[in-house]
Amino acid sequence: MTDVNSPNKGPDLKHTLATSDSVLSEQANRLDEECAQLLVDIRRIGEPGEPHVLFGQLFDDDQVANYYEALVGTLKSAKKRGLIDF
């Protein structure tokens, strides 16, 4: 039987917070990578010297489809960061 007055009543709060910070950091790093890759893909798919594409061109590209977990989310994040405009 577990003693309810025991100091070990559940997960350690510091460990839980550290784990949460780690997960958030990994997600932020992934988003940074996706935004950087988005700029590369826009240049790759667009006409030489014209760094722009239509959404359909991005969406239909096989490499883009295989790389991004959520293309629309990456586009919105890149716009919020001032990297792209639409």
FIPA-104004 format. One record per atom (N, C-alpha, C): atom name; residue number from 1; x, y, z. Coordinates in nm, 3 decimals. Atoms other than C-alpha are relative to their C-alpha. Layout:
REM residues N
@at = CA; i = NUM; xx = X; yy = Y; zz = Z;
...
//
This chain:
REM residues 86
@at = N; i = 1; xx = 0.084; yy = -0.116; zz = 0.000;
@at = CA; i = 1; xx = 0.000; yy = 0.000; zz = 0.000;
@at = C; i = 1; xx = 0.089; yy = 0.123; zz = 0.000;
@at = N; i = 2; xx = -0.078; yy = -0.122; zz = 0.010;
@at = CA; i = 2; xx = 0.130; yy = 0.348; zz = -0.086;
@at = C; i = 2; xx = -0.039; yy = 0.097; zz = 0.108;
@at = N; i = 3; xx = 0.024; yy = -0.101; zz = -0.104;
@at = CA; i = 3; xx = 0.166; yy = 0.605; zz = 0.188;
@at = C; i = 3; xx = -0.027; yy = 0.133; zz = -0.070;
@at = N; i = 4; xx = 0.037; yy = -0.126; zz = 0.065;
@at = CA; i = 4; xx = -0.015; yy = 0.924; zz = 0.079;
@at = C; i = 4; xx = 0.086; yy = 0.116; zz = 0.048;
@at = N; i = 5; xx = -0.088; yy = -0.105; zz = -0.050;
@at = CA; i = 5; xx = 0.226; yy = 1.130; zz = 0.288;
@at = C; i = 5; xx = 0.143; yy = -0.014; zz = -0.051;
@at = N; i = 6; xx = -0.133; yy = 0.024; zz = 0.055;
@at = CA; i = 6; xx = 0.526; yy = 0.993; zz = 0.101;
@at = C; i = 6; xx = 0.039; yy = 0.114; zz = -0.095;
@at = N; i = 7; xx = -0.043; yy = -0.108; zz = 0.090;
@at = CA; i = 7; xx = 0.734; yy = 1.258; zz = -0.078;
@at = C; i = 7; xx = 0.006; yy = -0.044; zz = -0.147;
@at = N; i = 8; xx = -0.007; yy = 0.051; zz = 0.136;
@at = CA; i = 8; xx = 0.741; yy = 1.034; zz = -0.389;
@at = C; i = 8; xx = -0.140; yy = -0.036; zz = -0.050;
@at = N; i = 9; xx = 0.138; yy = 0.024; zz = 0.039;
@at = CA; i = 9; xx = 0.374; yy = 1.073; zz = -0.488;
@at = C; i = 9; xx = -0.023; yy = 0.007; zz = -0.150;
@at = N; i = 10; xx = 0.021; yy = -0.009; zz = 0.144;
@at = CA; i = 10; xx = 0.426; yy = 1.113; zz = -0.860;
@at = C; i = 10; xx = 0.128; yy = 0.039; zz = -0.069;
@at = N; i = 11; xx = -0.121; yy = -0.038; zz = 0.074;
@at = CA; i = 11; xx = 0.663; yy = 1.225; zz = -1.130;
@at = C; i = 11; xx = 0.063; yy = 0.125; zz = 0.059;
@at = N; i = 12; xx = -0.076; yy = -0.115; zz = -0.048;
@at = CA; i = 12; xx = 0.931; yy = 1.470; zz = -1.030;
@at = C; i = 12; xx = -0.033; yy = 0.121; zz = -0.087;
@at = N; i = 13; xx = 0.040; yy = -0.119; zz = 0.074;
@at = CA; i = 13; xx = 0.815; yy = 1.820; zz = -1.130;
@at = C; i = 13; xx = 0.115; yy = 0.058; zz = -0.080;
@at = N; i = 14; xx = -0.116; yy = -0.054; zz = 0.072;
@at = CA; i = 14; xx = 1.166; yy = 1.935; zz = -1.225;
@at = C; i = 14; xx = 0.030; yy = -0.084; zz = -0.123;
@at = N; i = 15; xx = -0.024; yy = 0.089; zz = 0.114;
@at = CA; i = 15; xx = 1.210; yy = 1.630; zz = -1.449;
@at = C; i = 15; xx = -0.106; yy = 0.023; zz = -0.108;
@at = N; i = 16; xx = 0.109; yy = -0.023; zz = 0.095;
@at = CA; i = 16; xx = 0.870; yy = 1.690; zz = -1.610;
@at = C; i = 16; xx = 0.020; yy = 0.130; zz = -0.075;
@at = N; i = 17; xx = -0.023; yy = -0.128; zz = 0.066;
@at = CA; i = 17; xx = 0.951; yy = 2.055; zz = -1.680;
@at = C; i = 17; xx = 0.120; yy = -0.005; zz = -0.093;
@at = N; i = 18; xx = -0.118; yy = 0.013; zz = 0.085;
@at = CA; i = 18; xx = 1.294; yy = 1.969; zz = -1.817;
@at = C; i = 18; xx = -0.034; yy = -0.077; zz = -0.127;
@at = N; i = 19; xx = 0.043; yy = 0.078; zz = 0.116;
@at = CA; i = 19; xx = 1.137; yy = 1.710; zz = -2.046;
@at = C; i = 19; xx = -0.084; yy = 0.086; zz = -0.093;
@at = N; i = 20; xx = 0.085; yy = -0.088; zz = 0.080;
@at = CA; i = 20; xx = 0.877; yy = 1.963; zz = -2.164;
@at = C; i = 20; xx = 0.085; yy = 0.102; zz = -0.075;
@at = N; i = 21; xx = -0.089; yy = -0.096; zz = 0.065;
@at = CA; i = 21; xx = 1.149; yy = 2.219; zz = -2.235;
@at = C; i = 21; xx = 0.077; yy = -0.065; zz = -0.114;
@at = N; i = 22; xx = -0.073; yy = 0.073; zz = 0.102;
@at = CA; i = 22; xx = 1.342; yy = 1.958; zz = -2.431;
@at = C; i = 22; xx = -0.087; yy = -0.024; zz = -0.124;
@at = N; i = 23; xx = 0.093; yy = 0.025; zz = 0.111;
@at = CA; i = 23; xx = 1.039; yy = 1.869; zz = -2.643;
@at = C; i = 23; xx = -0.026; yy = 0.130; zz = -0.076;
@at = N; i = 24; xx = 0.025; yy = -0.129; zz = 0.065;
@at = CA; i = 24; xx = 0.965; yy = 2.237; zz = -2.712;
@at = C; i = 24; xx = 0.122; yy = 0.043; zz = -0.081;
@at = N; i = 25; xx = -0.122; yy = -0.036; zz = 0.070;
@at = CA; i = 25; xx = 1.327; yy = 2.293; zz = -2.809;
@at = C; i = 25; xx = 0.015; yy = -0.081; zz = -0.129;
@at = N; i = 26; xx = -0.007; yy = 0.085; zz = 0.118;
@at = CA; i = 26; xx = 1.320; yy = 1.999; zz = -3.050;
@at = C; i = 26; xx = -0.099; yy = 0.045; zz = -0.105;
@at = N; i = 27; xx = 0.102; yy = -0.046; zz = 0.094;
@at = CA; i = 27; xx = 0.998; yy = 2.127; zz = -3.206;
@at = C; i = 27; xx = 0.041; yy = 0.133; zz = -0.064;
@at = N; i = 28; xx = -0.045; yy = -0.128; zz = 0.052;
@at = CA; i = 28; xx = 1.141; yy = 2.478; zz = -3.243;
@at = C; i = 28; xx = 0.113; yy = -0.021; zz = -0.101;
@at = N; i = 29; xx = -0.108; yy = 0.030; zz = 0.094;
@at = CA; i = 29; xx = 1.454; yy = 2.336; zz = -3.407;
@at = C; i = 29; xx = -0.053; yy = -0.057; zz = -0.130;
@at = N; i = 30; xx = 0.060; yy = 0.059; zz = 0.121;
@at = CA; i = 30; xx = 1.245; yy = 2.130; zz = -3.648;
@at = C; i = 30; xx = -0.068; yy = 0.107; zz = -0.085;
@at = N; i = 31; xx = 0.067; yy = -0.107; zz = 0.072;
@at = CA; i = 31; xx = 1.039; yy = 2.436; zz = -3.739;
@at = C; i = 31; xx = 0.100; yy = 0.093; zz = -0.067;
@at = N; i = 32; xx = -0.106; yy = -0.082; zz = 0.060;
@at = CA; i = 32; xx = 1.355; yy = 2.641; zz = -3.798;
@at = C; i = 32; xx = 0.055; yy = -0.068; zz = -0.125;
@at = N; i = 33; xx = -0.052; yy = 0.076; zz = 0.115;
@at = CA; i = 33; xx = 1.485; yy = 2.366; zz = -4.028;
@at = C; i = 33; xx = -0.100; yy = 0.000; zz = -0.115;
@at = N; i = 34; xx = 0.102; yy = 0.003; zz = 0.104;
@at = CA; i = 34; xx = 1.155; yy = 2.346; zz = -4.215;
@at = C; i = 34; xx = -0.013; yy = 0.135; zz = -0.069;
@at = N; i = 35; xx = 0.008; yy = -0.133; zz = 0.061;
@at = CA; i = 35; xx = 1.142; yy = 2.723; zz = -4.269;
@at = C; i = 35; xx = 0.119; yy = 0.025; zz = -0.092;
@at = N; i = 36; xx = -0.119; yy = -0.015; zz = 0.084;
@at = CA; i = 36; xx = 1.498; yy = 2.723; zz = -4.402;
@at = C; i = 36; xx = -0.012; yy = -0.085; zz = -0.127;
@at = N; i = 37; xx = 0.018; yy = 0.089; zz = 0.116;
@at = CA; i = 37; xx = 1.420; yy = 2.427; zz = -4.630;
@at = C; i = 37; xx = -0.106; yy = 0.054; zz = -0.094;
@at = N; i = 38; xx = 0.106; yy = -0.057; zz = 0.082;
@at = CA; i = 38; xx = 1.106; yy = 2.602; zz = -4.752;
@at = C; i = 38; xx = 0.058; yy = 0.103; zz = -0.097;
@at = N; i = 39; xx = -0.063; yy = -0.100; zz = 0.087;
@at = CA; i = 39; xx = 1.317; yy = 2.890; zz = -4.886;
@at = C; i = 39; xx = 0.080; yy = -0.068; zz = -0.111;
@at = N; i = 40; xx = -0.077; yy = 0.076; zz = 0.099;
@at = CA; i = 40; xx = 1.543; yy = 2.639; zz = -5.062;
@at = C; i = 40; xx = -0.095; yy = -0.059; zz = -0.105;
@at = N; i = 41; xx = 0.095; yy = 0.062; zz = 0.093;
@at = CA; i = 41; xx = 1.242; yy = 2.461; zz = -5.215;
@at = C; i = 41; xx = -0.067; yy = 0.104; zz = -0.089;
@at = N; i = 42; xx = 0.061; yy = -0.105; zz = 0.083;
@at = CA; i = 42; xx = 1.084; yy = 2.786; zz = -5.333;
@at = C; i = 42; xx = 0.097; yy = 0.041; zz = -0.110;
@at = N; i = 43; xx = -0.100; yy = -0.034; zz = 0.103;
@at = CA; i = 43; xx = 1.409; yy = 2.875; zz = -5.513;
@at = C; i = 43; xx = 0.017; yy = -0.113; zz = -0.101;
@at = N; i = 44; xx = -0.019; yy = 0.117; zz = 0.088;
@at = CA; i = 44; xx = 1.439; yy = 2.522; zz = -5.655;
@at = C; i = 44; xx = -0.117; yy = -0.015; zz = -0.097;
@at = N; i = 45; xx = 0.119; yy = 0.022; zz = 0.082;
@at = CA; i = 45; xx = 1.082; yy = 2.503; zz = -5.786;
@at = C; i = 45; xx = -0.029; yy = 0.120; zz = -0.091;
@at = N; i = 46; xx = 0.031; yy = -0.121; zz = 0.077;
@at = CA; i = 46; xx = 1.048; yy = 2.865; zz = -5.905;
@at = C; i = 46; xx = 0.092; yy = 0.020; zz = -0.119;
@at = N; i = 47; xx = -0.082; yy = -0.036; zz = 0.115;
@at = CA; i = 47; xx = 1.189; yy = 3.019; zz = -6.218;
@at = C; i = 47; xx = 0.134; yy = 0.056; zz = 0.049;
@at = N; i = 48; xx = -0.130; yy = -0.055; zz = -0.041;
@at = CA; i = 48; xx = 1.562; yy = 3.104; zz = -6.200;
@at = C; i = 48; xx = -0.006; yy = 0.153; zz = 0.011;
@at = N; i = 49; xx = -0.001; yy = -0.143; zz = -0.022;
@at = CA; i = 49; xx = 1.605; yy = 3.452; zz = -6.056;
@at = C; i = 49; xx = -0.131; yy = 0.056; zz = 0.054;
@at = N; i = 50; xx = 0.131; yy = -0.044; zz = -0.052;
@at = CA; i = 50; xx = 1.241; yy = 3.469; zz = -5.940;
@at = C; i = 50; xx = -0.039; yy = -0.089; zz = 0.117;
@at = N; i = 51; xx = 0.028; yy = 0.086; zz = -0.116;
@at = CA; i = 51; xx = 1.206; yy = 3.335; zz = -5.586;
@at = C; i = 51; xx = -0.147; yy = 0.004; zz = 0.043;
@at = N; i = 52; xx = 0.141; yy = 0.013; zz = -0.039;
@at = CA; i = 52; xx = 0.831; yy = 3.275; zz = -5.591;
@at = C; i = 52; xx = -0.061; yy = -0.119; zz = -0.073;
@at = N; i = 53; xx = 0.074; yy = 0.112; zz = 0.058;
@at = CA; i = 53; xx = 0.596; yy = 2.986; zz = -5.657;
@at = C; i = 53; xx = -0.146; yy = 0.010; zz = 0.043;
@at = N; i = 54; xx = 0.140; yy = 0.012; zz = -0.040;
@at = CA; i = 54; xx = 0.228; yy = 2.914; zz = -5.646;
@at = C; i = 54; xx = -0.013; yy = -0.115; zz = 0.100;
@at = N; i = 55; xx = 0.020; yy = 0.104; zz = -0.100;
@at = CA; i = 55; xx = 0.093; yy = 2.701; zz = -5.363;
@at = C; i = 55; xx = -0.009; yy = -0.137; zz = -0.067;
@at = N; i = 56; xx = 0.016; yy = 0.127; zz = 0.070;
@at = CA; i = 56; xx = -0.003; yy = 2.428; zz = -5.610;
@at = C; i = 56; xx = 0.133; yy = -0.059; zz = -0.045;
@at = N; i = 57; xx = -0.131; yy = 0.048; zz = 0.041;
@at = CA; i = 57; xx = 0.354; yy = 2.406; zz = -5.736;
@at = C; i = 57; xx = 0.073; yy = -0.064; zz = 0.119;
@at = N; i = 58; xx = -0.061; yy = 0.058; zz = -0.121;
@at = CA; i = 58; xx = 0.479; yy = 2.347; zz = -5.380;
@at = C; i = 58; xx = -0.070; yy = -0.129; zz = 0.037;
@at = N; i = 59; xx = 0.080; yy = 0.113; zz = -0.044;
@at = CA; i = 59; xx = 0.197; yy = 2.110; zz = -5.294;
@at = C; i = 59; xx = 0.020; yy = -0.122; zz = -0.089;
@at = N; i = 60; xx = -0.013; yy = 0.111; zz = 0.095;
@at = CA; i = 60; xx = 0.245; yy = 1.896; zz = -5.607;
@at = C; i = 60; xx = 0.142; yy = -0.054; zz = -0.012;
@at = N; i = 61; xx = -0.138; yy = 0.044; zz = 0.008;
@at = CA; i = 61; xx = 0.623; yy = 1.866; zz = -5.570;
@at = C; i = 61; xx = 0.023; yy = -0.120; zz = 0.092;
@at = N; i = 62; xx = -0.021; yy = 0.123; zz = -0.078;
@at = CA; i = 62; xx = 0.724; yy = 1.516; zz = -5.453;
@at = C; i = 62; xx = 0.094; yy = 0.021; zz = 0.118;
@at = N; i = 63; xx = -0.094; yy = -0.023; zz = -0.110;
@at = CA; i = 63; xx = 1.021; yy = 1.633; zz = -5.245;
@at = C; i = 63; xx = -0.066; yy = 0.078; zz = 0.113;
@at = N; i = 64; xx = 0.072; yy = -0.079; zz = -0.101;
@at = CA; i = 64; xx = 0.804; yy = 1.889; zz = -5.066;
@at = C; i = 64; xx = -0.098; yy = -0.089; zz = 0.074;
@at = N; i = 65; xx = 0.100; yy = 0.087; zz = -0.062;
@at = CA; i = 65; xx = 0.531; yy = 1.633; zz = -5.004;
@at = C; i = 65; xx = 0.064; yy = -0.098; zz = 0.098;
@at = N; i = 66; xx = -0.067; yy = 0.097; zz = -0.086;
@at = CA; i = 66; xx = 0.782; yy = 1.392; zz = -4.850;
@at = C; i = 66; xx = 0.072; yy = 0.064; zz = 0.119;
@at = N; i = 67; xx = -0.079; yy = -0.063; zz = -0.105;
@at = CA; i = 67; xx = 0.967; yy = 1.647; zz = -4.635;
@at = C; i = 67; xx = -0.085; yy = 0.061; zz = 0.112;
@at = N; i = 68; xx = 0.073; yy = -0.079; zz = -0.099;
@at = CA; i = 68; xx = 0.707; yy = 1.862; zz = -4.460;
@at = C; i = 68; xx = -0.110; yy = -0.080; zz = 0.067;
@at = N; i = 69; xx = 0.108; yy = 0.065; zz = -0.075;
@at = CA; i = 69; xx = 0.484; yy = 1.728; zz = -4.185;
@at = C; i = 69; xx = -0.132; yy = 0.074; zz = -0.024;
@at = N; i = 70; xx = 0.119; yy = -0.083; zz = 0.022;
@at = CA; i = 70; xx = 0.242; yy = 2.017; zz = -4.238;
@at = C; i = 70; xx = 0.041; yy = 0.122; zz = -0.081;
@at = N; i = 71; xx = -0.045; yy = -0.107; zz = 0.089;
@at = CA; i = 71; xx = 0.313; yy = 2.238; zz = -4.538;
@at = C; i = 71; xx = -0.066; yy = 0.133; zz = 0.033;
@at = N; i = 72; xx = 0.071; yy = -0.125; zz = -0.029;
@at = CA; i = 72; xx = 0.045; yy = 2.495; zz = -4.454;
@at = C; i = 72; xx = 0.051; yy = 0.061; zz = 0.131;
@at = N; i = 73; xx = -0.053; yy = -0.050; zz = -0.127;
@at = CA; i = 73; xx = 0.173; yy = 2.523; zz = -4.097;
@at = C; i = 73; xx = 0.139; yy = 0.061; zz = -0.017;
@at = N; i = 74; xx = -0.134; yy = -0.053; zz = 0.026;
@at = CA; i = 74; xx = 0.529; yy = 2.575; zz = -4.222;
@at = C; i = 74; xx = -0.009; yy = 0.132; zz = -0.074;
@at = N; i = 75; xx = 0.019; yy = -0.125; zz = 0.073;
@at = CA; i = 75; xx = 0.409; yy = 2.841; zz = -4.466;
@at = C; i = 75; xx = -0.044; yy = 0.112; zz = 0.095;
@at = N; i = 76; xx = 0.049; yy = -0.101; zz = -0.095;
@at = CA; i = 76; xx = 0.222; yy = 3.024; zz = -4.188;
@at = C; i = 76; xx = 0.111; yy = 0.044; zz = 0.095;
@at = N; i = 77; xx = -0.109; yy = -0.032; zz = -0.090;
@at = CA; i = 77; xx = 0.523; yy = 3.005; zz = -3.959;
@at = C; i = 77; xx = 0.105; yy = 0.087; zz = -0.071;
@at = N; i = 78; xx = -0.097; yy = -0.077; zz = 0.077;
@at = CA; i = 78; xx = 0.757; yy = 3.135; zz = -4.230;
@at = C; i = 78; xx = -0.052; yy = 0.141; zz = -0.026;
@at = N; i = 79; xx = 0.059; yy = -0.133; zz = 0.020;
@at = CA; i = 79; xx = 0.517; yy = 3.423; zz = -4.300;
@at = C; i = 79; xx = 0.007; yy = 0.080; zz = 0.129;
@at = N; i = 80; xx = -0.003; yy = -0.068; zz = -0.130;
@at = CA; i = 80; xx = 0.495; yy = 3.507; zz = -3.929;
@at = C; i = 80; xx = 0.142; yy = 0.049; zz = 0.032;
@at = N; i = 81; xx = -0.140; yy = -0.036; zz = -0.024;
@at = CA; i = 81; xx = 0.878; yy = 3.518; zz = -3.917;
@at = C; i = 81; xx = 0.052; yy = 0.100; zz = -0.102;
@at = N; i = 82; xx = -0.040; yy = -0.097; zz = 0.100;
@at = CA; i = 82; xx = 0.887; yy = 3.751; zz = -4.217;
@at = C; i = 82; xx = 0.090; yy = -0.056; zz = -0.109;
@at = N; i = 83; xx = -0.085; yy = 0.063; zz = 0.100;
@at = CA; i = 83; xx = 1.064; yy = 3.500; zz = -4.441;
@at = C; i = 83; xx = -0.065; yy = -0.005; zz = -0.137;
@at = N; i = 84; xx = 0.074; yy = 0.004; zz = 0.125;
@at = CA; i = 84; xx = 0.792; yy = 3.483; zz = -4.706;
@at = C; i = 84; xx = -0.121; yy = 0.092; zz = 0.009;
@at = N; i = 85; xx = 0.122; yy = -0.082; zz = 0.006;
@at = CA; i = 85; xx = 0.486; yy = 3.678; zz = -4.814;
@at = C; i = 85; xx = -0.100; yy = -0.068; zz = -0.092;
@at = N; i = 86; xx = 0.106; yy = 0.050; zz = 0.088;
@at = CA; i = 86; xx = 0.155; yy = 3.560; zz = -4.952;
@at = C; i = 86; xx = -0.129; yy = 0.069; zz = 0.032;
//
